[in-house]
Amino acid sequence: MIHKRVLFGGRGLPVALLVPQLAIILVFFFWPAGQAVFQAFHLSDPFGRHFEYVGLENFRRLFASPEYYGSLRATAVFSAATALLSLAAGLALAAFVDHVRRGRSVYKSLIIWPYAVAPVLAGVLWLFLFHPIYGVLAFALQRVGVGWNPLLESGQAMALVVLAAAWKQISYNFVFFLAGLQAIPRSVIEAAAIDGAGPLHRFRTIVLPLLTPTTFFLLVINLVYAFFDTFGIIHAVTHGGPGGATNILVYKVYADGFVGQDLGSSSAQSIVLMAIVIGLTVLQFRFLERKVHYG
Amino acid sequence: MIARRSILGVALAATLAAVGGDVRAAPREVNFWYPLGGAIGDLVVKMTEEFNASQDKYKVVPQFKGSYDETFNAAVAAYRAKKHPHLIVVIGAASLNMMLSGAVYPVEDLLKDNGHQVDWSGFVQPVLNYYRTPEGKLLSLPFNSSTPIFWYNKDAFAKAGIEKAPETWDEVGAAAARLRAAGFECGYTSAWQVWANIDNYSFLHDQPVATRQNGMAGLDTEFLFNRTKVVQHIARIQEWAKDGRFAYSGRDWKGAHGAFSGGKCAMMTESSAGYAAIRQAAKFGFAATYLPHETGVVPKNSLIGGGSIWAMSGHPKEDYAAVAAYLAFLTSTDRQVQWHKGTGYIPITKAAYEAAKAEGYYKENPHQEVAILQLSRAGATENTRAVRLGNYVQYVAALEDELENIWAQKKTAQQGLDDAVRRGNEILARFAQQNRGK
């Protein structure tokens, strides 16, 4: 084994190289996070003239509100569905493109495209398709007799925001799955084929296990996406309605804090949300990562 | 080095010149943020350009900042960073937040301090009163004032054999049934449902929306609409939602406009300022009349909506002379008539109203007068003066949530309104706590 020794002579240069990145993290992550913790224990008016310490009251109010538990449930459904759908679709598309011989780069470009769309715009696009009054596809659905009305049907509203959120994330998953697929040695798959394993059998017993590192990584990323980055879609499509059915935690943080200007409650909610996501990620690493097969 | 020093020197000189005030200095700039897009926004820009062209001392820079909420929040963030505009249009429902913000310069003082003698008695009083303190001082200048009225599709009415526009809710129900029978997808829909069917229904029927004179008399308020006539009104619309006479078209106004202008629903409660957009989109004859009321009731005045212009404090004294000149310009009769006709917002001075009337404008556009007459009905009570409650963005969202639960038949009208009141009251209590001692 040949090790390349990449060692710095002193401490000065490595520290200097780290400083810019650390400064960015400090200013754009730790400082606002610290502000959120501080605000969570305070009550203030929008203009910042009244500021008082209220202890745990912001948290107490949250957990005393039945709507907050509704929001927790909606978040669980939304995040799980979004992550599963975008992972499954990303994997399926990657597997297909991996097989395609001609026009692969065209497919790749087309599938990666949606990633460049901002969440709010993704929401608006889907709304224009599926709004029960002016949506084109909604009109088609109604014509074939589907009672499509996400303005009042909670399940349909949830399906719509899940579709919009997952659609945007498929590109990301696709890129990673495709890279993962292409890293699987052909010889292993050919050997299995010679032994008589069909394509589906090979996919299940060879490809999927060898993809577990990618899948695990993407699962974590997708859940984080669903938990944190989707408020724009909700805002554009449902405003959390009908009756709070799609009022997921991060949308509530956004709506209460950045639309309603209740910074105290919004901060408290963001801390709860952060705790949930940290907890989930720890659980994933403890229990799911054991099943990951690092080649 | 020399080069750098000379650049510094030039910069310094330029700064000094700017601070010292050159005789031929550029006109004093005033920033004006507004939340009105489309045709209405174009008119704001046009009127402002006319003001700028009419003199050379001041220059008002109008900036479209998105929705009401986005504009308000942008101003709050800017205020915290000390970069706020001089003027901002805020939705009427957020007036209490502005009033208690400590960030405003009351327009009545502002105009007086800058030598403008304004005869406030020449203004439409119900409109002005909405923006006055309990002591009677005018805080902001009503600008885009509207009120909901009842829009209907004349062609659809003819097709369904409906001869006259409904005046009562019972007649609305009957008309909706006829429209359904004639093959229309729905009868009635509403934009701004909380404003139209809770606030304005309460006003017309002299019912309180909240305690303490709808919040006019103090911050310790609670909602009351789960114990008034509103309950049976909402229960009625819930029935209509079941049999298709009412179709829910979403929050705010876009869905309702789509349903109305697209010909699905032939009746809609919507702001008088919906006129500009309806005129553009509707391919049929339409008209508007007063909001319906219960049979046998003499309706009171309706509740104003839209927004007003607030002057924000913290700018140099000289800037406010420019602000005052601009506000005075906007209230001139010509501007008010132009604004009224172009937007469907009501004129705020009596002179502008009379001028439009003298021109025969209401003969051709009778619905444009409906809003004015409906707002200025005689016999206002403490239930019909204003709704002055805090954190409206949050409480309206909670109310919309619960109305959706009612339309979806998940809760009875009473249950839904009880929950709306419980959630709303928590938000009001929080606002009172945020503003303790003010």
Interface residues (C-beta under 8 A of the other chain):
Chain A: L43 S44 D45 P46 F47 G48 R49 H50 R61 S65 E67 H131 I133 Y134 L151 L152 E153 S154 H239 G240 G241 P242 G243 G244 N247 A255 D256 F258 V259 G260 Q261 D262 S265
Chain B: D69 N73 V76 Y79 R80 N97 L100 S101 G102 A103 Y248 S249 G250 R251 G255 G258 A259 G262 K264 N391 V393 Q394 A397 E400 D401 E402 E404 N405 W407 A408 K410 R423 E426 R430 Q433 Q434 N435 R436 K438
